[in-house]
C-alpha cells in the first residue's frame, strides 16, 4: 500500500488527519479573497492555487479564523494562541495532492494553508461573532430590515439564449426594464459590462437612474449567480482606482449594488473609504454609504465613520447634506451636537433617492437626521 507521499491523494487536515472538502468561494465576497474551507475539527484553510501568494493567504486565513475581526487577529501570538499548517503540491482542479507536481503536463504548485485556534481563543472569537450577529439583528429591526429579493427561478437549460448588445442594454436600462435586464444577465454575461459602460452617461438624472437600475438588476442576479455581480464590483473598484480614467458614476454604482444586497456584498462597504480623498468621488462615497445605511446601518457603523464627522463643515453644501443624511440613518448620537447648527442652513441641494432626484434644504435634512438620532428616546 503506497504512502501519501507516493501517490495522488485527497488532501487531509494536518491537525486531525481527516480528509477535507474542496475550498470554495466565500458567501460574502471580499476584495482579496482565496477559496476557503473549514475542517470538522475547526481548522480554517485557504487555497493559493499559484503558490505565489502564500503570505496573503496566511493573513486572510487567520483573519477569517477570527470571524473577520482583523484587530483581534493582529493581537494573536503564533503557537500560544493558534497553530498553523500547510500542504504543498495541491491541485485545485482535481482537489488532490500531486507529489510529482505535474498532472497530465500541467504544473501543480498550489498550497493549502491551515489555521486552528486554541480552544480558549476560539471561544473568545465565538463570543465576538455572537455579539456582531446581535448588533446586526438589532440594526435591521430598527431599520425595518432589508427588503431582499426572492430567489430567481431556474432558467430552462434548453432555452434559446438571448444575445445582448450595447444599444439594447442602453434602451432597457433607460426604460427601467429590470426583468428583461435580469434575463439577459443570465443568458449573456456581457450584459453587466454593457451596463457598466452606461455610467459614462453625461445626463446626471439619467445616469443616476441607470445606477439604481443596475443595483436592482444585480440584487436579483445575485440570488443565482453572486459571482457575476462580485466580478462587476471588482471591475468598478479597479476603474475608480485608475487615475487615467474618469470615475463618473462608478462609486455610486458600488454603493447602489451593496445597498440592494447588503447580505451578500456588505463586506465591500469599507473599501469605499479608499475614494474619500478624491474631490470627484467624495460626495458619491457619502451617498453610497447613506444608501447602505438605509437598511444596514450596522455595516457603516463598523467602518471608521468618526473620521467623516469633519465633513459636516465642508465647503460643498452637497457633501454637508449627504453627511447629515448618512449620520441620521446610522443614528450617530455622537454627531447630534454638530448637526444642530445645520438646522439654520437653508441651502438647497438635490439628492437622488433610489434613482429619483429629490430637493432638500440642509435644514430639512438636519431635522430628519436629529429625529432619527433621538428616535426611541424617552
VEXNULUM-118199 format. One record per residue (C-alpha): x, y, z; residue in one letter. Coordinates in steps of 0.5 Angstrom, whole numbers, plus 2048, in hexadecimal, padded with zeros to 3 digits. Each point is the difference from the previous one (the first is absolute). Layout:
N
XYZa/...
***
This chain:
378
800800800x/8038077FEx/801805805x/7FD8077FFx/8078037FEx/8007FB7FAx/7F98007FDx/7FB8067FEx/7FB800806x/7FA804802x/803806805x/8007FF807x/800804806x/807801804x/7FC800807x/7FB7FB800x/8027FC7FAx/7F98007FDx/7FF8017F8x/7FE8077FFx/7FB8027FBx/8028057FAx/801807802x/7FA8057FDx/7FF8077FFx/7FD804806x/7F9802800x/802807801x/8058027FBx/806804802x/8058047FCx/8067FB801x/7FD7F9801x/8027F9800x/7FC7FA7FFx/7FF7FD807x/7FD7FB804x/7FF7FD808x/8027F9802x/7FC7FD805x/805801806x/7FF8077FFx/8068027FCx/7FF8057FAx/8047FF7FAx/8018047FAx/8037FE7F9x/8058047FCx/8007FD7F9x/8068037FEx/8057FF806x/8028087FFx/7FB803805x/8017FC806x/801806804x/7FA8037FEx/7FC7F9801x/8037FF807x/7FE807802x/7F97FF7FDx/7FF7F9803x/802803807x/7FB806800x/7FB7FB7FDx/8017FB806x/7FF807805x/7F98017FCx/8038067FCx/802803807x/8068037FDx/802804806x/8007F9804x/8047FC7FBx/806805801x/8007FF807x/8007F9800x/8077FC801x/8027FA7FCx/8007FA804x/7FE803806x/7F98027FDx/8007FC7FAx/8037FA7FCx/8028007F8x/8017FB7FBx/8017FF7F8x/7FF7FB7FBx/8048017FAx/7FF7FE7F8x/7F9801801x/7FC8007F9x/7F9804801x/7FE7FD7F9x/7FF7F9803x/801801807x/8067FC801x/807800803x/8047FE7FAx/8077FF803x/8038007F9x/7FE8077FFx/7FE7FE7F9x/7F97FE7FDx/7FF7FE7F9x/8058057FEx/7FD805805x/805803805x/7FD800807x/802805805x/7FA801805x/801801807x/7FA7FF806x/802804806x/7FC7FE806x/7FF804807x/7FD7FD806x/7FF804806x/8017FD807x/7F97FF804x/800806804x/8028047FBx/7FA7FD7FBx/7FB801806x/802808800x/7FF8007F8x/7F97FD801x/7FE805805x/8028057FBx/7FC7FD7FBx/7FA800804x/801807802x/8008027F9x/7FA7FC7FEx/7FC803806x/8028077FDx/7FE7FF7F9x/7FA7FD802x/7FE806804x/8028057FBx/7FC7FC7FBx/7FA800805x/801808801x/8008017F8x/7FA7FB7FFx/8057FB7FDx/8038007F9x/7FB7FE7FAx/8037FA7FDx/7FE7FD7F9x/7FD7F97FFx/8057FB7FDx/7FF8017F9x/7FD7FA7FCx/8057FB7FDx/8008017F8x/7FF7FB7FCx/8067FD7FDx/7FD7FE7FAx/7FE8077FEx/8038047FAx/804805804x/8008087FFx/8058047FDx/801807803x/8038067FCx/802807803x/7FA8037FCx/7FB7FB803x/803800807x/800808800x/7F98007FEx/7FE7FB805x/804804806x/7FD8077FEx/7F97FD800x/8017FC807x/7FE7F97FDx/8037FD805x/7FD7F97FFx/8038007F9x/807802802x/8007FA805x/7FE7FB7FBx/8068037FBx/8057FF806x/7FE7F9801x/8017FF7F8x/8068057FEx/805801805x/8028067FDx/7F9804802x/803803806x/8068027FDx/7FC8047FBx/7FC803806x/807802803x/8018047F9x/7FA804801x/803803807x/8038057FBx/7F98037FEx/801808800x/7F9801803x/800800807x/7F97FE801x/8007FA7FBx/8077FE803x/7FD7FF807x/7FA7FD7FDx/8057FB7FDx/8047FF806x/7FA7FE804x/7FD7FB7FBx/8077FD800x/7FF7FF807x/7F97FD800x/8037FB7FAx/8067FE804x/7FB7FE806x/7FC7FB7FCx/8067FD7FCx/8047FF807x/7FA7FB802x/8037FB7FBx/8078037FEx/803804805x/8077FF7FDx/7FE8047FAx/7FE806804x/806800804x/8048007FAx/7FD8067FEx/801803807x/8087FF7FFx/8008037F9x/7FC806803x/805801805x/8067FF7FBx/7FD8057FCx/800805806x/8077FF801x/8028017F9x/803807800x/8008007F9x/7F88007FFx/7FA803803x/7FC7FD805x/7F98037FEx/7FB7FC804x/8057FA802x/800802807x/7F8801801x/7FF7F97FCx/8047FD805x/7FC803806x/7FA7FE7FCx/8027F97FFx/8027FF807x/7F9803803x/7FC7FC7FBx/8037F9803x/804802807x/7FF7F9802x/8057FE7FAx/8048067FFx/801803807x/8077FF800x/8018047FBx/7FE806804x/806802803x/8048017F9x/7FC8067FEx/804804805x/8067FF7FBx/7FD8057FCx/7FE806805x/8078047FFx/7FE8017F8x/7FB806800x/7FD7FD7FAx/7FD7FA804x/800803807x/7F88017FFx/7FF7FA7FDx/8037FC805x/7FC803805x/7FA7FF7FCx/8017F9800x/8017FF807x/7FA803801x/7FC7FB7FCx/8037FA803x/7FE803807x/7F98017FEx/7FF7F8801x/8077FE804x/803806804x/8047FB804x/8047FF7F9x/802807800x/801801808x/8057FA7FFx/8048057FCx/805806803x/7FA8047FFx/802805805x/8068027FBx/7FA8037FCx/7FD805805x/8048067FEx/7FD8007F9x/7FA803804x/8048067FFx/8027FF7F9x/7FF8067FBx/7FC7FC7FBx/7F9800802x/7FE7F97FDx/8067FD804x/7FD803806x/7F97FE7FEx/8027F97FFx/8047FF806x/7FA803804x/7FB7FA7FDx/8057FB801x/801802807x/7F9800801x/7FF7F97FDx/8057FD805x/7FD803806x/807803801x/7FF804807x/807802800x/7FF8057FBx/7F9803802x/803806803x/8048017FAx/7FA7FF7FCx/7FB805804x/8038077FCx/7FE7FD7F9x/7F9801802x/8018077FEx/8037FF7FAx/7FB8017FAx/8057FE7FAx/7FC7FB7FBx/8037FA7FEx/7FE7FA7FBx/8017F9803x/7FE7FA7FCx/7FB7FB804x/8007FA7FCx/8028037FAx/7FB806800x/802807802x/7FD803806x/802807802x/801801808x/803806804x/8057FF804x/7FC802806x/7FB7FA7FEx/8057FB800x/803802806x/7F9800803x/7FE7F97FDx/8077FE803x/7FF802807x/7F97FD800x/8037F97FEx/806801805x/7FB801806x/7FB7FB7FEx/7FE7FC806x/803804805x/7FB802806x/
***
